[in-house]
Amino acid sequence: TGRNRIARINTDGTLDTSFNPGTGFPNVVYALAIQNDNKIFAGGEFTTFNGSTAVRIVRINTDGTVDGTFDTGTGVSGWNVLGLGLQDD
């Protein structure tokens, strides 16, 4: 199964097919961070994720879909996201 710049791997090294990012990212992902609930933040040089607008930052649900509850507004303007850090709040 092809993946565009993101996949999740099981502990035995096989592809986790329950995580389906669809068309994934059209450009470079520089940073990933995983929340305690296993949602994934991704930052980079992209403007979409799986066909949805995601300008340089997106939060991805555990099944690989875009988390629509994370409102990025118009995204990150002017700079690629090179790193991410999570805060407890």
Secondary structure as the mmCIF struct_conf table of DSSP 4:
data_model
#
loop_
_struct_conf.conf_type_id
_struct_conf.id
_struct_conf.beg_label_comp_id
_struct_conf.beg_label_asym_id
_struct_conf.beg_label_seq_id
_struct_conf.end_label_comp_id
_struct_conf.end_label_asym_id
_struct_conf.end_label_seq_id
BEND BEND1 ASN A 4 ARG A 5
STRN STRN1 ILE A 9 ILE A 9
TURN_TY1_P TURN_TY1_P1 THR A 11 ASP A 12
BEND BEND2 GLY A 13 THR A 14
STRN STRN2 LEU A 15 LEU A 15
TURN_TY1_P TURN_TY1_P2 THR A 17 SER A 18
TURN_TY1_P TURN_TY1_P3 GLY A 22 THR A 23
BEND BEND3 PRO A 26 ASN A 27
STRN STRN3 VAL A 29 ILE A 34
TURN_TY1_P TURN_TY1_P4 ASN A 36 ASP A 37
STRN STRN4 ILE A 40 GLY A 44
BEND BEND4 GLU A 45 GLU A 45
BEND BEND5 THR A 47 THR A 47
STRN STRN5 THR A 48 PHE A 49
TURN_TY1_P TURN_TY1_P5 ASN A 50 GLY A 51
STRN STRN6 SER A 52 THR A 53
BEND BEND6 VAL A 55 ARG A 56
STRN STRN7 ILE A 57 ILE A 60
TURN_TY1_P TURN_TY1_P6 THR A 62 ASP A 63
BEND BEND7 GLY A 64 THR A 65
STRN STRN8 VAL A 66 VAL A 66
TURN_TY1_P TURN_TY1_P7 GLY A 68 THR A 69
BEND BEND8 PHE A 70 PHE A 70
TURN_TY1_P TURN_TY1_P8 GLY A 73 THR A 74
BEND BEND9 GLY A 78 TRP A 79
#
